[in-house]
């Protein structure tokens, strides 16, 4: 199936929201849950998981669980995710070495980051800013082939939805405590079992897209507008823990899922003046998401003191928006063009070679 550009566009916009949320949190303070940015700071990443499930299903819905197909699938995923994550990890480690007196390397932590295995057993051991979500993604990549198999039968898929949904709401109803802040319970929140149902929702939306796609933009547009209004104006405030527990967790998850369905079914290709900008933001979204923390660290240490001797919180925010954000975008574009894209293409080249090899005379029996 051809690539659906609209979900790349929303991924880019959400990554930009996360960056601005972090810059504000690191300068003037964390936005309240009553604000749109305060909500997006949490649910933008949740929506990444939904988008990931959609993208993988549309790309691999016909995946059969042969050893060669699974090898090709994981090869492409590794070359898509790992190179940039390695760069973000090493640059973050270099900053900590330069900025921290008597810095010592936690070899187990860094090895688990470079091998992208920390998400399976110690999600809190991420190194780059936002790295926890990539650790979760690696867990979901391993889960995905099982979901493809389960999706072939509606009853097994329904059972999977009950299991993952029950775990999801067990976290939000019992393991996460509303009387403590989200920061105090961060290790619990970033557990992949607390996020897996979001990925499952994405896979389910992908299934709906293949079987009941929208014929025009009217219904998706109306649906997206109502989902956004509901997300923005639903009554909730205080610490972010208030929007990831209880019924609020159900409501905001629902609005994010509905918004993703709507965006997936929108046809924006005729709006060239809009899509050119959205495509650029979407293309660099992964780089910007992982590298904005790196840009923040280095500009805060080496550039901010050159402009302000004792900056106020608002001066810090101004600096991050005027200096750090553009530098993040420039760096992300460079990395996307010269590192991400070549590695993605190399991964495709490797899998295409293996596929051609299996189709040689005498090997057709292994082509599945």
C-alpha positions as CSV (number, residue, x, y, z in Angstrom):
1,X,0.0,0.0,0.0
2,X,1.3,3.5,-0.8
3,X,2.5,5.7,2.0
4,X,-0.2,7.9,3.6
5,X,1.4,11.4,3.9
6,X,-1.2,12.8,6.3
7,X,0.0,10.7,9.2
8,X,3.6,11.9,8.5
9,X,2.3,15.5,8.7
10,X,0.6,15.0,12.1
11,X,3.7,13.2,13.4
12,X,5.8,16.3,12.5
13,X,3.4,18.7,14.1
14,X,3.2,16.6,17.3
15,X,7.0,16.4,17.5
16,X,7.1,20.2,17.3
17,X,4.6,20.4,20.1
18,X,6.7,18.1,22.3
19,X,9.8,20.3,21.6
20,X,8.0,23.5,22.6
21,X,6.5,21.8,25.6
22,X,10.0,20.8,26.8
23,X,11.5,24.2,26.2
24,X,8.8,25.8,28.2
25,X,9.1,23.2,31.0
26,X,12.9,23.8,31.2
27,X,12.5,27.5,31.4
28,X,9.3,28.9,32.7
29,X,7.9,25.7,34.2
30,X,5.7,22.8,33.1
31,X,2.5,23.9,31.5
32,X,-0.7,23.1,33.5
33,X,-2.9,20.2,32.3
34,X,-5.6,22.8,31.7
35,X,-3.6,24.2,28.7
36,X,-3.5,22.6,25.3
37,X,0.3,22.5,25.4
38,X,0.2,20.8,28.8
39,X,-2.0,18.1,27.4
40,X,0.0,17.7,24.2
41,X,3.2,17.3,26.2
42,X,1.8,14.0,27.3
43,X,-0.5,12.9,24.6
44,X,1.6,13.8,21.6
45,X,3.9,10.9,22.5
46,X,0.8,8.7,23.1
47,X,-0.3,9.6,19.6
48,X,3.1,8.7,18.2
49,X,2.4,5.1,19.3
50,X,-1.0,5.2,17.6
51,X,0.6,6.5,14.4
52,X,3.3,3.8,14.7
53,X,0.7,1.1,14.8
54,X,-1.1,2.6,11.8
55,X,2.0,2.9,9.7
56,X,3.3,-0.6,10.5
57,X,0.0,-2.2,9.7
58,X,-0.5,-0.4,6.4
59,X,3.1,-1.3,5.4
60,X,3.2,-4.9,6.7
61,X,-0.4,-6.1,6.8
62,X,0.5,-9.0,4.5
63,X,3.5,-10.0,6.5
64,X,3.8,-13.8,6.9
65,X,5.8,-15.1,9.7
66,X,8.5,-16.9,7.8
67,X,12.0,-16.5,9.1
68,X,13.1,-14.5,6.1
69,X,10.2,-12.0,6.2
70,X,10.7,-11.4,9.9
71,X,14.4,-10.9,9.4
72,X,13.6,-8.3,6.6
73,X,11.0,-6.6,8.8
74,X,13.4,-6.2,11.8
75,X,16.3,-5.2,9.5
76,X,14.3,-2.3,8.2
77,X,13.1,-1.3,11.6
78,X,16.7,-1.3,13.0
79,X,18.1,0.7,10.2
80,X,15.2,3.2,10.6
81,X,15.6,3.7,14.3
82,X,19.1,2.7,15.5
83,X,21.5,5.1,13.7
84,X,19.9,8.3,14.9
85,X,19.3,6.9,18.4
86,X,23.1,6.0,18.6
87,X,23.9,9.6,17.6
88,X,21.6,11.1,20.2
89,X,22.9,8.7,22.9
90,X,26.6,9.5,22.1
91,X,26.1,13.2,21.9
92,X,24.1,13.2,25.2
93,X,26.9,11.1,26.8
94,X,29.5,13.5,25.6
95,X,27.7,16.4,27.0
96,X,27.4,14.7,30.4
97,X,31.1,13.9,30.3
98,X,31.9,17.6,29.6
99,X,29.4,19.1,32.1
100,X,29.6,16.7,35.0
101,X,32.6,16.6,37.3
102,X,34.0,13.1,38.0
103,X,31.7,11.7,35.3
104,X,31.7,7.9,35.2
105,X,30.2,5.8,32.5
106,X,27.4,3.4,33.4
107,X,28.5,0.8,30.8
108,X,25.4,-1.4,31.3
109,X,23.1,1.6,30.7
110,X,24.9,2.8,27.6
111,X,25.2,-0.7,26.1
112,X,21.5,-1.3,26.6
113,X,20.9,2.1,24.8
114,X,23.2,1.3,21.9
115,X,21.6,-2.1,21.5
116,X,18.1,-0.7,22.0
117,X,17.3,-3.4,24.5
118,X,16.6,-1.3,27.7
119,X,12.9,-1.0,26.9
120,X,12.5,-4.7,27.5
121,X,13.8,-4.8,31.0
122,X,14.6,-1.3,32.3
123,X,12.7,1.4,30.5
124,X,14.0,4.2,32.8
125,X,17.6,3.6,31.6
126,X,17.2,5.7,28.5
127,X,20.0,8.3,27.8
128,X,18.7,10.9,25.3
129,X,15.7,13.1,26.1
130,X,12.6,11.2,24.9
131,X,14.6,8.0,24.6
132,X,12.1,6.1,26.7
133,X,9.5,6.2,23.9
134,X,12.0,4.6,21.5
135,X,12.6,1.8,24.0
136,X,8.9,1.3,24.1
137,X,8.7,1.3,20.3
138,X,11.3,-1.5,20.1
139,X,9.0,-3.6,22.3
140,X,6.0,-2.9,20.1
141,X,8.0,-3.9,17.0
142,X,8.5,-7.3,18.6
143,X,4.8,-7.4,19.5
144,X,3.6,-6.4,16.0
145,X,4.1,-9.8,14.2
146,X,1.9,-11.4,16.8
147,X,-0.8,-8.8,16.3
148,X,-0.7,-9.5,12.6
149,X,-1.3,-13.2,13.3
150,X,-4.1,-12.5,15.8
151,X,-5.8,-10.1,13.4
152,X,-6.5,-12.9,11.0
153,X,-9.2,-14.1,13.3
154,X,-11.6,-11.6,14.8
155,X,-12.0,-13.5,18.1
156,X,-8.3,-13.8,18.8
157,X,-7.9,-10.2,18.0
158,X,-10.8,-9.3,20.2
159,X,-9.1,-11.3,23.1
160,X,-5.9,-9.4,22.4
161,X,-7.8,-6.1,22.7
162,X,-9.3,-7.2,26.1
163,X,-5.9,-8.2,27.5
164,X,-4.0,-5.0,26.3
165,X,-6.9,-2.8,27.2
166,X,-7.2,-4.3,30.7
167,X,-3.5,-3.8,31.3
168,X,-3.7,-0.2,30.1
169,X,-6.6,0.7,32.4
170,X,-5.1,-1.2,35.3
171,X,-2.2,1.2,35.1
172,X,-4.4,4.3,34.9
173,X,-6.8,3.1,37.6
174,X,-4.6,1.4,40.1
175,X,-0.8,1.6,39.6
176,X,-0.7,5.4,38.8
177,X,-1.9,7.3,41.9
178,X,-3.6,10.7,41.4
179,X,-2.3,12.1,44.7
180,X,1.3,11.9,43.4
181,X,2.8,13.8,40.5
182,X,3.6,12.2,37.2
183,X,7.3,12.9,37.7
184,X,7.2,10.9,41.0
185,X,5.7,8.0,39.1
186,X,7.6,8.4,35.9
187,X,9.1,4.9,36.0
188,X,5.6,3.3,36.2
189,X,4.2,5.6,33.5
190,X,6.9,4.8,30.9
191,X,6.5,1.0,31.3
192,X,5.7,-0.4,27.8
193,X,2.8,-2.3,29.3
194,X,1.3,1.1,30.1
195,X,1.6,2.1,26.4
196,X,1.0,-1.0,24.4
197,X,-2.7,-0.5,24.0
198,X,-2.1,2.8,22.2
199,X,0.0,0.9,19.6
200,X,-2.8,-1.7,19.4
201,X,-5.3,1.1,18.7
202,X,-3.1,2.2,15.8
203,X,-3.1,-1.2,14.3
204,X,-6.8,-1.4,14.6
205,X,-7.2,2.0,12.9
206,X,-5.0,0.7,10.1
207,X,-7.3,-2.3,9.7
208,X,-10.3,0.0,9.5
209,X,-8.5,2.2,6.9
210,X,-8.0,-0.9,4.6
211,X,-11.5,-2.1,4.9
212,X,-13.6,1.1,5.4
213,X,-11.7,4.0,4.0
214,X,-13.4,7.4,3.7
215,X,-14.4,8.5,0.2
216,X,-14.1,12.2,0.8
217,X,-12.8,14.8,3.2
218,X,-16.1,15.9,4.8
219,X,-16.5,13.3,7.5
220,X,-12.8,13.1,8.5
221,X,-12.7,16.9,8.6
222,X,-15.7,17.2,10.9
223,X,-14.5,14.4,13.0
224,X,-11.0,16.0,13.4
225,X,-12.6,19.3,14.4
226,X,-14.8,17.7,17.1
227,X,-11.9,15.6,18.4
228,X,-9.6,18.7,18.7
229,X,-12.3,20.7,20.4
230,X,-13.0,17.8,22.9
231,X,-9.3,17.4,23.6
232,X,-8.7,21.2,24.2
233,X,-11.8,22.0,26.3
234,X,-12.4,18.8,28.3
235,X,-12.3,20.0,32.0
236,X,-9.0,18.9,33.6
237,X,-6.2,20.8,35.3
238,X,-3.3,20.5,37.7
239,X,-0.4,18.1,37.3
240,X,-0.2,15.8,34.2
241,X,-1.1,12.9,36.4
242,X,-4.7,14.1,36.3
243,X,-4.9,13.5,32.6
244,X,-3.4,10.0,32.6
245,X,-5.5,8.5,35.3
246,X,-9.1,7.6,35.8
247,X,-11.8,8.5,33.2
248,X,-9.6,11.3,31.8
249,X,-7.2,8.6,30.5
250,X,-10.1,7.0,28.7
251,X,-11.4,10.2,27.2
252,X,-8.0,11.6,26.0
253,X,-7.0,8.3,24.6
254,X,-10.3,8.2,22.7
255,X,-9.9,11.7,21.3
256,X,-6.4,10.9,20.1
257,X,-7.5,7.7,18.4
258,X,-10.4,9.5,16.7
259,X,-8.1,12.3,15.5
260,X,-5.7,9.8,14.1
261,X,-8.5,8.1,12.2
262,X,-9.6,11.4,10.8
263,X,-6.1,12.5,9.7
264,X,-5.5,9.2,8.1
265,X,-8.5,9.6,5.9
266,X,-7.9,13.2,5.0
267,X,-6.7,13.9,1.4
268,X,-4.4,16.9,1.6
269,X,-2.4,16.3,-1.6
270,X,-4.2,19.1,-3.5
271,X,-3.1,21.6,-0.9
272,X,0.5,22.0,-2.2
273,X,1.2,25.2,-0.4
274,X,0.4,23.5,2.9
275,X,1.8,20.0,2.3
276,X,5.3,21.2,1.3
277,X,5.7,22.7,4.8
278,X,4.1,19.8,6.5
279,X,6.2,17.3,4.6
280,X,9.4,19.1,5.7
281,X,8.3,19.0,9.3
282,X,7.2,15.4,9.0
283,X,10.4,14.3,7.4
284,X,12.6,15.7,10.2
285,X,10.2,14.7,13.0
286,X,12.2,11.8,14.3
287,X,15.5,13.7,14.2
288,X,14.0,16.8,15.8
289,X,12.3,14.7,18.6
290,X,15.6,12.9,19.5
291,X,18.0,15.8,19.0
292,X,16.1,18.7,20.6
293,X,17.4,17.6,24.0
294,X,21.0,17.5,22.6
295,X,20.5,21.0,21.1
296,X,19.1,22.3,24.4
297,X,22.1,20.9,26.4
298,X,24.8,22.4,24.2
299,X,23.2,25.8,23.6
300,X,22.3,26.2,27.3
301,X,25.9,25.5,28.3
302,X,27.8,27.3,25.5
303,X,25.6,29.9,23.9
304,X,23.1,31.1,26.6
305,X,25.9,32.5,28.9
306,X,27.2,34.6,26.0
307,X,23.9,36.4,25.7
308,X,22.6,36.5,29.3
309,X,24.7,36.4,32.4
310,X,21.8,35.6,34.7
311,X,18.8,34.9,32.5
312,X,15.3,35.1,33.8
313,X,12.9,32.2,33.0
314,X,11.2,34.2,30.2
315,X,14.6,35.1,28.8
316,X,15.5,31.4,28.7
317,X,12.3,30.6,26.9
318,X,13.0,33.4,24.4
319,X,16.5,32.1,23.8
320,X,15.3,28.5,23.3
321,X,12.6,29.6,20.8
322,X,14.8,32.1,18.8
323,X,18.2,30.2,18.9
324,X,17.8,26.6,20.0
325,X,14.6,25.7,18.0
326,X,16.0,26.9,14.6
327,X,19.3,25.2,15.3
328,X,17.4,22.0,16.1
329,X,15.5,22.2,12.9
330,X,18.7,22.8,10.8
331,X,20.5,20.0,12.6
332,X,17.5,17.7,12.1
333,X,17.3,18.4,8.4
334,X,21.0,17.7,8.0
335,X,20.8,14.5,9.9
336,X,17.7,13.4,8.1
337,X,19.2,14.0,4.7
338,X,22.7,12.7,5.3
339,X,22.3,10.0,8.0
340,X,18.6,8.9,8.3
341,X,17.8,8.6,4.7
342,X,21.0,6.8,3.6
343,X,20.6,4.2,6.4
344,X,16.9,3.7,5.6
345,X,17.8,3.1,1.9
346,X,20.6,0.7,3.0
347,X,18.1,-1.3,5.0
348,X,15.8,-1.5,2.0
349,X,18.7,-2.5,-0.2
350,X,19.7,-5.3,2.2
351,X,16.1,-6.7,2.4
352,X,15.7,-6.4,-1.4
353,X,18.9,-8.3,-2.0
354,X,17.7,-11.1,0.4
355,X,14.3,-11.2,-1.4
356,X,16.0,-11.5,-4.8
357,X,18.3,-14.2,-3.5
358,X,15.4,-16.3,-2.3
359,X,13.7,-16.0,-5.7
360,X,16.7,-17.5,-7.6
361,X,16.1,-20.8,-9.4
362,X,16.0,-23.6,-6.9
363,X,15.0,-21.3,-4.0
364,X,11.4,-20.5,-4.8
365,X,10.2,-22.7,-2.0
366,X,11.8,-20.3,0.5
367,X,10.3,-17.1,-1.0
368,X,7.6,-16.9,1.7
